[in-house]
Amino acid sequence: MINGKVNFWRTRSLPLPYLLYLLAIALAVALYTHFPITLFLVVFCGITGLCLFKPDWGLSLWAGLLGIQLMTVGSLGINIAPSDLFLIPLTLVVSGQILTGKRVYKKSNLAIWIFLLLISLTLGLGVFYRSFGYLSSYTLLNKYLGLISLALAFFIVKHFVNDDEELNKLINVFFVSGSLINLLVLSLYLLSVSGRVHFLSDTIREGGRLRGFLCDPNAYAGYVSILLLFSLSFLLTGERKGPLLFSLFNTLLLTLSLFFTFSRTGWLGFLIGLGVILFLSKKIKPALLYSALPFLSFLVLMLILPHFGLRPDFFIFRKWTYYERLDLMSKGWDLYKENYLLGIGLGTFRQLFPTIIHNSFVWILVETGPLGLIALIGLFIQAISDLLRYDVGKLRVPVLSGLFAYIGLAMGIEALYQRPLWLFLALGSALSQIRLEQKEKGKDSQ
């Protein structure tokens, strides 16, 4: 790849402006016919063309769209995240570059644990088929192929990120686009709650809880908590994206969104990540000062909610959901005892009960057995140890806090299916690889 262009494709035969012009015409036809599949195919073809011409643009758009998922179950059978549409063409680009010798495959310690995890899921798929005699669309598409696509994202990011500039670019795109998405979502939510505007109200709300464009309040809470940790990290390291007042205001908006998800899991992940920031911070007083902002905002919101007819204790301390989740884990454990070696099969719990086990570690053990649990734990340990092994600079704080936050989020959601997690795994692995190469070059020069 030279300056973002794939030089083994003859791009001059169809200039990019003409491609975009044809895409606009096809998109207009698809919208006019109101045919979802046509619209989907047109958008996908446009994304494919963009990725082949400008793979660096495609990767940036992938990172920028991680906070959006479309509720398309009725028309496509599964929910589609726009970012996923970039993975197939980017995979083709990566494969083409490796096969033609333009770039070499980069080895990674994390890859071992990812492959081990995929093996455990494949075995779980076989257990499901043996138990039911068929594969449900949920098990095959959502659980199995869904995780494979996210693993592909790891290898794609790892392939393209070769230096600090590319790494910083992806982090900036993720953070800035996430902040803008949150600004839009929070504005629509507050207008909807006040009864003034109901545009996209059913999309961004689940009852009184904010779920943004991720179809689930807990998933959006995880996304926002990571953005909030990044915001605090940037404030402390002096890498903030804009003036100080703008950064503080953005931190406040992210705190508001996290609060209105009413997600205890989101706050758990945030608190664990915040603990990592405070532990790694060399500026204790500023760290404590900036960290106090989310908590002060939280207390103020708790005090003013009753004036709007809302009960904060109803959302924050929902005892029945707490006991319900313990009961779900207990049911999962009872099923797991029937097959200690391979688990009950990927997607079996959802097949038997119309819900999921709200704990990633218990879920992976119950459905894929000890092999899956070892792979999941090994994945987190390897990712964290890679970042601690080398002096990776100021980026260590936000990336490490994000990884630890996802360990906390895994206690209440299926963290493996949260797309930003795979971005951080790839960035952490790439960052440690860059530092290792710089260290080896330094030794050679001596």
Secondary structure, 3 states (H helix, E strand, C coil): CECCECCCCCHHHCCHHHHHHHHHHHHHHHHHHCCHHHHHHHHHHHHHHHHHHCHHHHHHHHHHCCCCCECCHHHHCCCECHHHHHHHHHHHHHHHHHHCCCCCCCCCHHHHHHHHHHHHHHHHHHHHHHHHCCCCHHHHHHHHHHHHHHHHHHHHHHHHCCCHHHHHHHHHHHHHHHHHHHHHHHHHHHHHHCCCCCCCHHHHEECCEECCCCCCHHHHHHHHHHHHHHHHHHHHHCCCCCCHHHHHHHHHHHHHHHHHCCCHHHHHHHHHHHHHHHHHCCCHHHHHHHHHHHHHHHHHHHHHHHHHCCCHHHHHCCHHHHHHHHHHHHHHHHHHCCCCCCCCCCCHHHHHCCCCCCCHHHHHHHHHCHHHHHHHHHHHHHHHHHHHHCCCHHHHHHHHHHHHHHHHHCCCCCHHHCHHHHHHHHHHHHHHHHHHHHHHHHHHHC
